[in-house]
Amino acid sequence: MHTVRDSQMTEQSPLFDTYARAPIAFDHGEGSWLVDTRGERYLDFGGGIAVSALGHAHPHLVETLREQAGKLWHTSNLYQVPGQNKLAKRLVEASFADRVFFTNSGAEAMECAIKTARRYHFANGHPERFRIITFEGAFHGRTLATIAAGGQPKYLEGFGPKVEGFDQVPFDDLDALKAAITDETAAIVIEPVQGEGGIRPVPIRFLRELRALCDEKGLMLVFDEIQSGMGRTGKLFAHEWAGVEPDIMAIAKAIGGGFPMGACLATDEAAKGMVPGVHGTTYGGNPLAMAVGNAVLDVMLEDGFLEAVRDKALRFKQGLASIVDRYPDVLAEIRGEGLMLGLKCVVPNTTLVKELYANHMLTVPAGDNVVRLLPPLTATDEEIAIALERIEKAAENLSGGDRA
């Protein structure tokens, strides 16, 4: 039934009310910068939550997308998609994997990873092995299965019974992990660096212990590199720092450079149960996404690109350390690897995020009272210096103490 609305009332948005959006709207982007609808320029060190890894309107990505858009958008996976074969081959050559399944998002990549791990045991004659162990503080997506995998009550509340088959243990607790393994356990799923959980890198020792434990128990080791992958930590994938390889891995975000796409990577052995008919997607691996994904790799696989990311990260981290030292009533510590950094706050993290908005800089809040810094991997030294100036200004404005 329609009712007459008071003309003086604020217009009601037709959108679902599921986001607490900042009162900023953007018109266009240029590299590390976003320009709002009023013409104000913001330094974007949030990157659309680690998505815009090559900045905004990167010329190679724009030209590639424009060219493909004039040729073909969609055919479905009923037919061969040449761009899939090309991108999959390049990802395989650059990683541990033998097989790739393309998706539209990170959550879908994780769904595929979960199904692949369970199907592996089914194909080996052990359908009873379906349970998956995850870790406190994890975030794996917003589908019913991935919120169950993440295990955070705030995401589970109100959506009915939790999807069965997920067991969560404390972060970096090997004894608790071993105790949780049963004859029904199929896999262990972990983010090498927790993103939403507060930029918490998993200790290298622990990742190596996981690999050894999975080998011993016949479990699939699944890495969620949706946020930490694609150059973000200074290696193409964060797990490379530990010198270990998973059986299955989910990626997304930066692989599309802003275009929605993800992928599930696996070894031949891990993927052997994924036969025709057991999994699919209508849009996943479409020609537009594949063109952009290949363009992203063109840039990221260039000689010196990842080395440059590591150099920038070192300068950025050193500058942040100085600010943390001088404003201990605002900031407690720096976390993270490469250009996936977090500032653990003393003040509420949302307070710092808003203060940075006022200084025309964009960042992203995370769990454990952390502010994420996820700049484009292409950010210049000058832009990193500007970021440090704006973070220091924000800290100074929030600080109640005298600076020496």
C-alpha positions as MATLAB code, in Angstrom:
seq = 'MHTVRDSQMTEQSPLFDTYARAPIAFDHGEGSWLVDTRGERYLDFGGGIAVSALGHAHPHLVETLREQAGKLWHTSNLYQVPGQNKLAKRLVEASFADRVFFTNSGAEAMECAIKTARRYHFANGHPERFRIITFEGAFHGRTLATIAAGGQPKYLEGFGPKVEGFDQVPFDDLDALKAAITDETAAIVIEPVQGEGGIRPVPIRFLRELRALCDEKGLMLVFDEIQSGMGRTGKLFAHEWAGVEPDIMAIAKAIGGGFPMGACLATDEAAKGMVPGVHGTTYGGNPLAMAVGNAVLDVMLEDGFLEAVRDKALRFKQGLASIVDRYPDVLAEIRGEGLMLGLKCVVPNTTLVKELYANHMLTVPAGDNVVRLLPPLTATDEEIAIALERIEKAAENLSGGDRA';
ca = [
       0.000    0.000    0.000;
       1.374    3.392   -1.008;
       1.358    6.300    1.412;
       1.741   10.023    0.775;
       5.160   11.193    1.930;
       5.809   14.539    3.512;
       7.529   16.625    0.860;
       9.819   18.030    3.528;
      11.244   14.591    4.382;
      14.651   13.539    3.078;
      14.346   11.430   -0.042;
      14.588    7.735    0.737;
      17.312    5.850   -1.142;
      16.058    2.903   -3.207;
      19.215    0.963   -2.258;
      19.430   -1.719    0.424;
      20.539   -0.004    3.621;
      23.522   -2.317    4.125;
      26.384    0.194    3.907;
      27.370    3.038    6.221;
      28.661    5.105    3.338;
      30.858    8.172    3.735;
      29.260   11.333    2.338;
      31.627   11.416   -0.643;
      30.885   10.526   -4.269;
      33.574   10.261   -6.918;
      33.434   11.275  -10.557;
      36.728    9.990  -11.958;
      40.195    8.793  -11.055;
      43.741    9.499  -12.125;
      46.415    7.081  -10.925;
      46.576    7.312   -7.129;
      43.956   10.060   -7.030;
      40.168   10.220   -7.041;
      38.221   13.356   -7.922;
      34.815   13.801   -6.303;
      31.690   15.312   -7.833;
      32.700   18.743   -6.509;
      36.144   18.577   -8.091;
      38.017   17.860   -4.840;
      41.061   15.552   -5.166;
      41.622   12.683   -2.715;
      44.750   10.555   -2.370;
      43.416    7.016   -2.602;
      45.353    4.721   -0.261;
      42.380    2.399    0.187;
      42.295    1.233   -3.424;
      38.650    0.189   -3.299;
      39.748   -2.297   -0.593;
      42.940   -3.524   -2.290;
      41.313   -3.725   -5.733;
      42.777   -0.814   -7.728;
      46.324   -2.136   -7.522;
      47.422   -0.272  -10.659;
      45.620    2.918   -9.727;
      42.684    4.490  -11.504;
      42.345    4.697  -15.300;
      45.637    2.942  -15.971;
      46.218    3.556  -19.696;
      46.998   -0.072  -20.578;
      43.923   -1.372  -18.753;
      41.665    1.298  -20.231;
      42.826    0.671  -23.797;
      42.580   -3.112  -23.384;
      39.042   -2.911  -22.024;
      37.966   -0.445  -24.704;
      39.341   -2.684  -27.458;
      37.673   -5.820  -26.076;
      34.380   -4.004  -25.458;
      34.196   -3.270  -29.165;
      34.609   -6.945  -30.028;
      32.826   -9.272  -27.590;
      31.444   -9.087  -24.042;
      29.894  -12.441  -23.258;
      29.369  -15.898  -24.706;
      29.167  -18.111  -21.547;
      31.235  -21.149  -20.678;
      29.286  -23.301  -23.112;
      32.027  -22.358  -25.577;
      35.785  -21.867  -25.617;
      36.946  -18.488  -24.296;
      40.471  -17.887  -25.666;
      41.283  -15.233  -23.071;
      40.706  -17.779  -20.289;
      43.282  -20.151  -21.711;
      45.817  -17.346  -22.060;
      45.309  -15.937  -18.556;
      45.153  -19.378  -16.933;
      48.422  -20.396  -18.588;
      50.134  -17.249  -17.328;
      48.837  -17.742  -13.780;
      49.974  -21.362  -13.818;
      53.434  -20.358  -15.037;
      53.692  -17.759  -12.258;
      52.419  -19.958   -9.408;
      52.225  -23.433   -7.871;
      49.047  -24.275   -9.794;
      48.183  -26.516  -12.733;
      44.492  -25.598  -13.063;
      42.418  -22.404  -12.873;
      38.686  -21.721  -12.559;
      37.587  -18.113  -13.170;
      34.901  -16.415  -11.086;
      33.283  -13.000  -10.715;
      34.420  -12.284   -7.151;
      36.530  -13.347   -4.224;
      33.627  -14.973   -2.419;
      32.947  -17.118   -5.477;
      36.629  -18.005   -5.709;
      36.467  -19.179   -2.089;
      33.280  -21.153   -2.764;
      35.117  -22.913   -5.578;
      38.106  -23.553   -3.310;
      35.870  -25.065   -0.617;
      34.067  -27.262   -3.134;
      37.353  -28.329   -4.730;
      38.789  -29.379   -1.361;
      35.696  -31.386   -0.443;
      35.359  -32.912   -3.892;
      38.982  -34.089   -3.765;
      38.193  -36.377   -0.850;
      34.924  -37.506   -2.439;
      36.837  -38.475   -5.587;
      39.298  -40.412   -3.420;
      36.501  -42.441   -1.848;
      36.194  -40.468    1.389;
      32.964  -38.441    1.203;
      32.944  -38.274    5.008;
      35.900  -35.865    4.857;
      34.153  -32.549    4.357;
      34.965  -30.438    7.422;
      37.238  -27.433    7.007;
      39.311  -25.745    9.704;
      39.603  -21.949    9.658;
      41.086  -19.355   12.006;
      39.833  -16.716   14.402;
      39.743  -13.280   12.758;
      39.335  -14.715    9.265;
      37.215  -13.177    6.521;
      36.461  -15.267    3.448;
      33.424  -13.570    1.879;
      29.713  -12.881    2.322;
      28.011  -15.987    0.977;
      26.379  -18.374    3.436;
      29.315  -20.785    3.187;
      32.033  -18.153    3.421;
      30.522  -16.368    6.426;
      30.418  -19.783    8.102;
      34.079  -20.232    7.175;
      34.938  -16.807    8.605;
      32.999  -17.594   11.758;
      32.456  -13.997   12.874;
      29.154  -13.637   14.779;
      28.427  -10.159   13.361;
      28.277  -11.620    9.846;
      26.385  -14.786   10.840;
      23.624  -13.206   12.906;
      20.135  -13.357   11.443;
      20.834  -15.674    8.530;
      19.585  -18.896   10.011;
      21.609  -21.973   10.925;
      25.303  -21.692   10.225;
      26.361  -23.763    7.205;
      27.693  -27.047    8.546;
      31.264  -28.199    8.171;
      33.482  -25.401    9.473;
      35.580  -25.577   12.632;
      37.435  -22.500   13.850;
      40.577  -22.409   15.972;
      42.614  -19.547   17.490;
      45.068  -17.676   15.266;
      48.608  -19.134   15.289;
      47.753  -21.948   17.725;
      49.220  -25.204   16.424;
      48.104  -27.286   19.415;
      44.479  -26.163   19.024;
      44.679  -26.867   15.307;
      45.970  -30.394   15.822;
      43.250  -31.051   18.391;
      40.564  -29.926   15.919;
      41.581  -32.410   13.193;
      39.320  -35.458   12.982;
      38.638  -38.252   10.494;
      36.117  -35.871    8.868;
      38.586  -33.040    8.261;
      39.159  -32.245    4.592;
      41.179  -29.037    4.564;
      42.720  -26.095    6.365;
      41.912  -22.627    5.019;
      43.968  -19.572    5.930;
      44.793  -16.054    4.733;
      48.607  -15.645    4.734;
      47.878  -12.085    5.841;
      44.497  -11.438    7.430;
      42.946   -8.360    5.846;
      39.578   -7.659    7.445;
      40.934   -9.236   10.625;
      43.377   -6.369   11.109;
      46.376   -6.830    8.762;
      47.759   -9.773   10.736;
      50.503  -11.679    8.874;
      50.582  -15.374    9.681;
      54.068  -16.213   10.995;
      56.230  -17.911    8.361;
      56.910  -20.699   10.855;
      53.182  -21.380   11.177;
      52.586  -21.533    7.418;
      55.388  -24.077    7.140;
      53.904  -26.087   10.014;
      50.543  -26.080    8.216;
      52.103  -27.473    5.050;
      53.818  -30.263    6.975;
      50.640  -31.052    8.919;
      48.510  -31.224    5.770;
      51.032  -33.539    4.136;
      51.038  -35.754    7.218;
      47.240  -35.926    7.556;
      46.308  -35.971    3.860;
      44.547  -32.593    4.060;
      44.159  -29.916    1.424;
      45.966  -26.667    2.294;
      43.916  -23.740    0.974;
      45.229  -20.176    0.904;
      42.875  -17.216    0.654;
      44.993  -14.635   -1.178;
      42.064  -12.514   -2.305;
      43.485   -9.450   -0.562;
      47.147  -10.365   -0.064;
      47.817  -11.695   -3.563;
      48.759  -10.090   -6.863;
      51.829   -8.168   -5.744;
      50.332   -6.574   -2.646;
      53.079   -7.802   -0.281;
      55.965   -7.380   -2.726;
      55.755  -10.962   -4.032;
      53.142  -12.020   -6.556;
      51.555  -14.067   -3.741;
      52.112  -13.547   -0.021;
      52.757  -17.228    0.699;
      55.935  -17.029   -1.367;
      57.637  -15.296    1.568;
      57.308  -18.554    3.528;
      58.560  -20.773    0.719;
      55.497  -23.016    0.950;
      52.831  -23.845   -1.619;
      49.138  -24.564   -1.122;
      47.067  -27.192   -2.878;
      44.313  -24.685   -3.663;
      44.233  -20.883   -3.656;
      41.577  -18.196   -4.117;
      42.485  -14.835   -5.653;
      40.439  -11.806   -6.732;
      40.528   -8.034   -6.126;
      43.776   -6.851   -7.760;
      43.749   -9.439  -10.566;
      41.026   -7.376  -12.244;
      42.522   -3.977  -11.417;
      38.995   -2.727  -10.711;
      37.075   -5.016  -13.054;
      35.121   -7.689  -11.127;
      36.870  -11.027  -11.339;
      38.440  -13.777   -9.268;
      39.963  -17.197   -9.697;
      40.494  -20.491   -7.931;
      43.901  -22.062   -8.584;
      44.764  -25.684   -7.805;
      47.209  -28.455   -8.499;
      46.182  -31.263  -10.839;
      45.859  -33.588   -7.852;
      43.651  -31.190   -5.869;
      41.408  -30.460   -8.871;
      40.905  -34.047   -9.976;
      37.373  -34.222   -8.591;
      36.225  -31.111  -10.458;
      34.856  -32.851  -13.539;
      32.274  -31.555  -16.069;
      28.968  -30.649  -14.456;
      30.031  -30.347  -10.815;
      30.657  -26.582  -10.821;
      29.978  -23.644  -13.086;
      29.375  -19.931  -13.561;
      27.496  -17.881  -16.142;
      29.597  -14.720  -16.153;
      32.873  -16.029  -14.731;
      35.780  -15.832  -17.175;
      33.938  -13.552  -19.593;
      35.967  -11.961  -22.417;
      36.005   -8.504  -20.800;
      37.382   -9.819  -17.497;
      39.954  -11.995  -19.224;
      41.239   -9.118  -21.324;
      41.680   -6.949  -18.237;
      43.245   -9.749  -16.191;
      45.818  -10.318  -18.901;
      46.511   -6.581  -19.030;
      47.075   -6.524  -15.254;
      49.603   -9.340  -15.581;
      51.321   -7.483  -18.427;
      52.189   -4.790  -15.878;
      52.779   -6.886  -12.761;
      55.053   -9.412  -14.454;
      57.325   -6.757  -15.940;
      60.942   -6.984  -14.775;
      61.461   -4.858  -11.682;
      57.789   -4.254  -10.872;
      57.661   -6.276   -7.644;
      61.107   -5.062   -6.602;
      59.798   -1.503   -6.920;
      56.822   -2.412   -4.720;
      59.210   -3.680   -2.045;
      61.306   -0.498   -2.240;
      58.256    1.735   -1.902;
      56.963   -0.341    0.975;
      60.219    0.035    2.882;
      60.171    3.833    2.542;
      56.493    3.987    3.487;
      56.955    1.735    6.521;
      59.954    3.727    7.767;
      57.963    6.947    7.527;
      54.998    5.412    9.337;
      57.267    4.130   12.119;
      58.420    7.673   12.783;
      54.815    8.895   13.036;
      53.842    6.050   15.370;
      56.805    6.873   17.614;
      55.800   10.529   17.858;
      52.056   10.014   18.400;
      51.740    7.100   20.853;
      48.406    8.420   22.118;
      46.955    7.979   18.604;
      48.854    5.060   17.043;
      50.180    1.873   18.642;
      52.001   -0.077   15.917;
      52.456   -0.822   12.212;
      51.470   -4.198   10.779;
      51.718   -5.930    7.454;
      53.961   -6.678    4.509;
      54.726   -4.736    1.348;
      51.985   -2.260    0.514;
      49.445   -4.157    2.629;
      49.941   -2.185    5.823;
      47.876   -1.498    8.907;
      48.011    1.120   11.632;
      46.878   -0.294   14.967;
      45.134    2.638   16.627;
      44.805    3.866   20.186;
      41.935    6.158   19.209;
      38.961    4.502   17.470;
      40.068    3.533   13.961;
      36.975    5.151   12.446;
      38.046    8.439   14.036;
      41.362    8.296   12.184;
      39.636    7.293    8.931;
      37.337   10.336    9.202;
      40.220   12.648   10.060;
      42.032   11.429    6.964;
      38.885   12.105    4.914;
      39.143   15.676    6.170;
      42.748   15.678    4.933;
      41.599   14.387    1.538;
      43.049   10.903    1.954;
      41.187    7.596    1.707;
      41.952    4.567    3.885;
      39.977    1.502    5.016;
      39.047    0.413    8.562;
      39.614   -3.196    9.635;
      39.130   -5.389   12.671;
      41.203   -5.118   15.850;
      40.986   -1.296   15.671;
      43.257   -1.106   12.620;
      43.283    1.296    9.675;
      44.371   -0.349    6.421;
      46.739    1.367    4.006;
      46.365   -0.245    0.575;
      47.836    2.187   -1.956;
      48.210    1.469   -5.650;
      51.315   -0.595   -6.285;
      52.123    2.114   -8.823;
      52.105    4.945   -6.246;
      55.079    7.273   -6.689;
      57.614    8.261   -4.047;
      56.089   11.732   -4.095;
      52.620   10.315   -3.404;
      53.963    8.211   -0.541;
      55.532   11.367    0.904;
      52.175   13.182    0.578;
      50.454   10.265    2.303;
      52.903   10.441    5.204;
      52.306   14.181    5.534;
      48.542   13.696    5.650;
      48.724   10.821    8.128;
      50.987   12.894   10.375;
      48.634   15.862   10.135;
      45.698   13.635   11.090;
      47.637   12.159   14.024;
      48.616   15.650   15.172;
      44.980   16.791   15.059;
      43.871   13.775   17.127;
      46.734   13.917   19.608;
      46.309   15.446   23.040;
      50.006   15.456   23.898;
      52.860   17.836   23.148;
      55.298   16.749   20.481;
      58.972   16.955   21.283;
];
